[in-house]
Amino acid sequence: MTTFDTDILSLVLLGHASYTQEFEAVPVGQRFVTIVNCEEVLRGRLHAIRSAETTKKADLLMMKYELLHSSLDQLGKLQVLSYNQLAHGLFTQWRAAKVRIGTQDLRIAAICVAHDATLVSRNQRDFDKVPELKLSVWN
């Protein structure tokens, strides 16, 4: 089970050639994201729309809406791992143990450990701090 962190997922959603090629090499049934990744992607797309609205440029706004539409379509093709009781317990335990990484990254890691999934990310520095996390670094 391969789960993609938001840094990799964003590059794939934007069509970055080398990351898209590696992503497509993973069998379709093994491609997962966490619910937190979905949240981060959608927050980013919605922020881009709000920013485009302030410019009063119709072409920019249409482009940002198209990016949201495309992202929703692509996310809908992936299996989503939930933030469940086990993930929350791991998150709480690691916070108490002072694992020093961002809140969202720690939640993503907890979801991956709870679901026995390997996380694919470019963020080795932070994710190496998480106990039990299976990590694959794509650079």
N, C-alpha and C positions, 0 to 999 in steps of 0.2 A: 504494500500500500504506500503510494508516494503522494505526499502532501506538499503543495507549493506555497511558499511564503509570499507575502504581498510584493516583495521586491521582484521576485521572478515572475509572479503572476501578472504584474503590471506590464512588464516588458513583453510577455507573451500576448497580452491583450492589445498592446500597441503594435504588434507584428514585428518585433525585433528579430531579425533573421536567425541569428545563432541560437538564441534562447528558444525560439519557436521550433527550430529543428530538433533541439534536445528534448523539448516538451513532447513533440510528436513521436519521438522514439519510445516514450513510455506508453505501454498498452492502455487503450482507452479505459478499460475496466479498473486500472490501477491509478487513475488520475483523481486526486482529491484536493479539496481546499477546506479550510476551517470556516466556520460561520464568522469568525473574527476577520478573516481575510476578506470575506464578502462585505462585511461592514466597512472595512477600510477602503476598499475599492469604490463602493457606492458613496461614501462620504466625500472622497476625492472628486468623483464625477459631479456630485451635487454642488460642491464648492466651486468647481470650474464653471458650472452653469450660472451660479449666483454672480461670480466675477464677470462673466461675459455679459450678463444683463446690465451691469453698470456701465459698460462701454457703449451701449446703444448700437452695437454693430451686429446687424441681423445675420451676416454670414458667419461670424464667430459664434454666436448663440446657436445657430443651426448645427455647426460643427460639434459643439459641446453636447448638444442633445443627441446627435448621431453617435458620439462616443459613448454616452450613457446607454443608448439602445443596443449598440454592439456589445458592450460589456455585459448587459443583462442577458443577451442571447448566449454569449460565450460562457458566462457563469452557470447558466441553466443546463449546460452540457456536462458539467462537472458534478461529482458526488460531493456533498457537503457534510463534514464531520461536526457534530454538535458539541456545545459546551455543556457537558453533563455534570452530574454530581462528583464523579471521580476526577474529572478535569478541575473542577472548582476546589476539591480537596487538595490536589497537587499544587494548584496555584497558591492556595492559602499556606500550605506547608512550606513552599519555596520562599514566599514572601517573609514568613516568620524566620526562615533560615538566612535571610538577607541576601538572596540571589539577586544581584544588582543588574537587572536589565529592564527595559521598558515594560509597562503594564500589559500592553497589547501583545508584545512579543512573548511575555511570560504566559499569557493566556493561550496563545497559539501553541507554544511548546507543551503546555499542560494537556491541551486537546490531543496533540500528536502522541504523547506518552499514554494517555488514557485509551486511545484507540489503536495503540501499537503500530503507529505509522512513522515512516521516515520523512523528515522535513527536508525539503530542498530550499536552500536559501543562499544568498551571497554574504550573509551576516554571520560569519563564523565566530568573530570576536565575542559577540554577545551570546549566541546560542551554545557555544562551548561551555558556558557557565552552568548550563541546566543539567542536573543529574538525570540519567536514564534516557536522555533524548538521543534518538538515532538521527544523525545529521548528514546530509549530502550537500557539499558546497559546490555551486556552479559559479565560476568566475569568467 
